[in-house]
Amino acid sequence: MTKDYRTVPASEVFGKFPPVRRAKIKDRAAVLIAEQLGLQELRQSRKLTQDEVARRVGGKQVYVSRLEKRSDMKVSTLRDYVKAIGGHLDLVVTFPEGQSVRIKDARDGAARGRKATKPAARGG
């Protein structure tokens, strides 16, 4: 016996849900969308202009404009931008098994006042 599969519009499936469930789905979708903002949307959500961010990073408005359109940049550049809009950048690697690991910032130790230490010299 062969099943007859057909494409069903999401709106048709969604429309069959009770109103309470539809509201929960819309709320969750809004949260997920908010978690996926580009740099421009992040800046705008903080109610900052490109000029304000430029002053904070020590650049010009045109630099911020170009930065917001880039798809590839140095982590340090992204960190400076995020700091300028009042945030802190954390890099997290998520593996297929579900494990997540935060990448330690090379500047973390310096920020906490740690200094590199030399191994103690052996007296002979």
C-alpha positions as CSV (number, residue, x, y, z in Angstrom):
1,M,0.0,0.0,0.0
2,T,1.5,3.3,-1.1
3,K,0.8,6.5,0.9
4,D,0.0,9.6,-1.1
5,Y,2.2,12.4,0.3
6,R,1.5,16.0,-0.7
7,T,3.0,19.3,0.2
8,V,1.0,21.1,2.9
9,P,1.4,24.8,3.4
10,A,2.7,25.6,6.9
11,S,-0.2,28.1,7.3
12,E,-2.7,25.2,6.9
13,V,-1.0,23.1,9.6
14,F,-0.5,26.2,11.9
15,G,-4.2,27.1,11.4
16,K,-5.3,23.8,12.9
17,F,-3.6,24.5,16.2
18,P,-5.6,26.0,19.1
19,P,-5.1,29.7,19.6
20,V,-3.1,29.3,22.8
21,R,-0.6,27.0,21.0
22,R,-0.4,29.4,18.0
23,A,0.4,32.3,20.4
24,K,3.1,30.2,22.1
25,I,4.6,29.3,18.8
26,K,4.6,33.0,17.6
27,D,6.3,34.1,20.9
28,R,9.0,31.4,20.6
29,A,9.6,32.3,17.0
30,A,10.0,36.0,18.0
31,V,12.6,34.9,20.6
32,L,14.5,32.8,18.1
33,I,14.5,35.6,15.5
34,A,15.7,38.1,18.1
35,E,18.6,35.8,18.9
36,Q,19.7,35.9,15.3
37,L,20.4,39.6,14.8
38,G,23.0,41.1,12.5
39,L,25.3,43.9,13.7
40,Q,23.0,46.7,12.4
41,E,20.0,45.2,14.2
42,L,22.1,44.7,17.4
43,R,23.1,48.4,17.3
44,Q,19.6,49.6,16.6
45,S,18.2,47.4,19.4
46,R,20.6,49.4,21.7
47,K,19.2,52.6,20.3
48,L,22.7,53.7,19.0
49,T,23.6,55.5,15.8
50,Q,26.6,54.5,13.6
51,D,28.2,57.8,14.6
52,E,27.9,56.9,18.3
53,V,29.5,53.5,17.7
54,A,32.2,55.0,15.6
55,R,33.2,57.4,18.3
56,R,33.3,54.5,20.8
57,V,35.6,52.4,18.6
58,G,37.7,55.4,17.6
59,G,36.7,55.4,13.9
60,K,34.3,57.1,11.5
61,Q,30.7,56.5,10.7
62,V,31.6,55.1,7.2
63,Y,33.8,52.4,9.0
64,V,30.8,51.3,11.1
65,S,28.6,51.2,8.0
66,R,31.1,49.0,6.1
67,L,31.6,46.8,9.2
68,E,27.9,46.1,9.5
69,K,27.8,44.9,5.9
70,R,30.7,42.5,6.2
71,S,30.2,38.8,6.4
72,D,33.8,38.1,7.5
73,M,35.9,39.9,10.0
74,K,38.5,39.4,12.7
75,V,37.3,38.3,16.1
76,S,39.0,41.3,17.7
77,T,37.1,43.6,15.4
78,L,33.8,42.0,16.3
79,R,34.8,42.1,20.0
80,D,35.5,45.9,19.8
81,Y,32.1,46.5,18.0
82,V,30.2,44.5,20.6
83,K,32.0,46.3,23.4
84,A,31.1,49.7,21.8
85,I,27.4,48.8,21.9
86,G,27.6,47.7,25.5
87,G,28.0,44.0,25.2
88,H,30.6,41.3,25.8
89,L,31.5,38.8,23.1
90,D,31.5,35.1,24.0
91,L,32.5,32.5,21.4
92,V,30.9,29.1,21.9
93,V,31.6,26.0,19.9
94,T,28.6,23.6,19.7
95,F,29.3,20.0,18.6
96,P,26.8,17.7,16.8
97,E,26.5,15.6,20.0
98,G,25.1,18.7,21.7
99,Q,28.2,19.6,23.8
100,S,29.0,23.3,23.9
101,V,32.4,24.7,24.9
102,R,33.3,28.4,25.4
103,I,36.5,29.4,23.7
104,K,38.7,31.1,26.2
105,D,39.7,34.6,25.1
106,A,43.5,35.0,25.0
107,R,43.0,38.3,26.8
108,D,40.9,36.7,29.7
109,G,44.0,36.0,31.8
110,A,45.4,39.6,31.3
111,A,42.0,41.1,32.1
112,R,42.1,39.3,35.5
113,G,45.6,40.5,36.2
114,R,47.3,37.2,35.6
115,K,50.8,37.2,34.4
116,A,52.7,34.5,32.6
117,T,55.1,32.7,34.9
118,K,58.4,31.1,34.1
119,P,59.2,27.7,35.5
120,A,61.3,27.9,38.6
121,A,65.0,27.5,37.9
122,R,66.6,24.4,39.3
123,G,69.5,25.1,41.5
124,G,72.4,22.8,40.8
